[in-house]
Amino acid sequence: MRAPLSIIIPTLNAEAGLAATLEALMEGLSAGLIREVIVSDGGSGDRTLDIADEAGCVIVTGAASRGGQLARGAAAAQGEWFLFLHADTILEPGWSAKVSAHLKTGQAGYFRLRFDATGFGPRWVAGWANVRSRIFGLPYGDQGLLVSLSAYRSTGGYREIPLMEDVAIARALRGQLRGIPCDAVTSWERYERAGWLKRGGRNLMTLLRYFLGASPERLAESYRK
């Protein structure tokens, strides 16, 4: 029986964190869980593709757009289950056993968010993300997304939009998402540069504007500013 899981990682100049992300996945190979790791690149100019190639990843390329990159990765995948994972997110040891157990439920899943930093800011942002996921069924992309091929297809897959692609698919999977009791540890650098509370507040405002009907294109323009 072939391994069930295709892992899909969107990248753009991700050399700083990609090697550690891939190293954490190795236990899934030993457990016979991973069929392939697909790196969907958006035009990296650093060593991202060298790192992916050295690790034996399948590489697909195209225009930079996280939603489009995720969709292209899924189109190339051969597994019966997909795990979408950011390039700066590291799954904690023991993740493969917990994912294997979750596959038996048939439900889509996501991980608990944790940052590789300490203090009030990281705890507050991660805590809100985990509450939002559990109560409202809205995990973001840095929490990963585990979904069966059939469920993914039923949603229409990731949309090629510049922002909120993770929220769009989470809404399409409403009622099917369950938390996996495992931490996804992600980089603190973006929040540290912008300020923990400032960036967390901006993310919340962006989510509210999306629910009120603002287009992903307009939200992306505001977000970049």
N, C-alpha and C positions, 0 to 999 in steps of 0.2 A: 504494500500500500504506500502510495506516494505521500510525502509530507504535505500537510494541508495549507501551510501559511506562506503567503507572499507578503514581504515587508516592503513598503514603498516610502521612499524618503525624498522629498523635494529639496533641491540644493541651489544655492547661488553664492559663490565665494564662501564656502562653508568649511574650509580646511582646518580652521581653529578647533572645531568641535566634532567633526565627522568621525575621525579615527576612534575617539572614545565611545561614540554612539555605536559604531560597528563592533567594537570589542565587546561591549555589553551584550550584544546579540549572539555571541558565540555559543552560549549555553543552549540556545534554541536549536543550533545545528547538532550539538551532541545529543540532544533529546529527541532528534528526529522530527522536530516540529516545523522547521523552516525549509521551504522548497526553494526559495530564491530571495535575494535582496535586490530591489530595483532602486537605483538612484536616478531620479528624474531631474535633470539639470537645466537651468535657465540661462546658461551662457557664462559660466564661471571663468574668471581669468586667473585664478590661483591654482593650487595643487588639488582642488577638490576631485577632479576626475582621475588624477593619478592615484589618489588614496582609494577611491572607489574601485578602480581597476585592480590595484594590488590586493584588495580584499576579496576579489572575485565577484563583485557585484555586476548585475546586468545594468547597462547604462542606456538611458534614452535622453534625447535632447530636444530642445525647442525654445520658444520664446519664454521670457521671464514672466511668470504669472502663477502664483501658487496654486490657484484653482486649476489652471490649465496643466500645470506640471503634475499635479496629483491625478488628474484625469488621464494624462498620457501614460503615467506609470501604471494605473489600473488597467488600461487597455492592453499593456504589454504583459500583465501578470497572468500566471497559469494556475495559481492556487485556488482552492475552494473558499478560502478565507483571506481577507486582506487586513494588514495592519499598517495604517498610515502613521508615520512618525516623523517629527521634525529632526533636522540634522544636529541640533544642539541639545537633544533630549536623551538622557541615559536612563534605561530601565534598571531598577534595583535588582540585586542578585535574588534569584528564585522566581523571577518573572515568568519563566517558561512553564513551570508547573502550574502557576496560577492561571496563565492563559489557556493551557491545555484543559484545565478543569472548567474554565468559562466556555470553551468551545462546546462542551457537552450540553450547555443550556440552550444553545441555538440563538442566543440573544447577541445583539451588538453590544460593545463594551468600550469603556474608557478607563484611564488610570487616575489615581489621585495625583494632584499637582504638588510638587515641592521644588523649591529653589535651592541652588547650591550656595546659599548665603544664610546668615542668621540675623536676628533682629526683628523689630516690630513690623517694618515694611514688608519683608518677604513673607512673614506669617500672615499678615493681613491680606495681602493680595492672593496668596495660595488658599487661605481659608475661605475667602469669598468665592474663588473659582470652584472650590469643592462643594460649597453650599449651593451655588448656582447650578452646578451639574446635577447634584442629587435632587434638589427640589424642583428645578425648572427644566431639567433634561437638556441643558445647554453646555456641554463641554466644549472647550476651545481646542484648536489643533495641537497646542503644546501638551495636551493630556493624552494624545494619541487617539486613534479610532480603530477599533477592531470590528469588522463587519463581514458577514458572509457575502459571497459573490451574488447570490440571489437577492439578498436584501439591498446590496449596493445598486444592483441593476433596477430594482423596484423604485428607488429614489430618483433615478435618472443620472446618478453619479455626481461627481463634483462639477460645479458650474465654473466656466472660465470667466471669473469676475475678479477684479483687483483686490477685493477685501470682502470679509464675511463669508467666504466659501465654507468655513467650518461651521458657522452658525446655520447657514442654509441647509447643509446636509443633516445637521443635528435636528433641525425642525422637521425635516422629511422623515427622520427616524423616530419621531416622538412616540413614546410608549414602548419602544424596542430597546432602549439603551439602559444598560446596567453597569454599575461601577465594578471594577476589578480591584480586589484588595492588594494593590501593589502601587508603589510610588514611581512616577515619572519625574525624574530630577532634571530640571531645565536651567539654562544659563540665566544669571541675574543681570548681565551686562546692559541689556536694553533698558531695564528699569532703573538701574543704577545711574545711567547717563541722564535719563529724563527726570528722575526722582520717583520714588516708589509710589507715593500717594498721588502725585500729579499724573503719572502714566496710568495707574489703576483707575483714577477718576475719568481720564480721557477715554479709556477703553469702555467704561460703563456708559458714558455719554454717547459714544459711537454706537453701542448696542441699542440704546434707547432710540436714537435717530433712525437706525435701520428698521426697528419695529414700527416706527411712525411713518415709514415709507420712503426715506431718503435712499437714493440709488447707491449701489456699491461704488460706482465711479466717482460720484460726488463725495462720498465718505472717504475714499482713498485720497482724493485731492486735499481734503481738510486734514486728514491724518498725517500726510507728509509735511504739511505746514506746521 
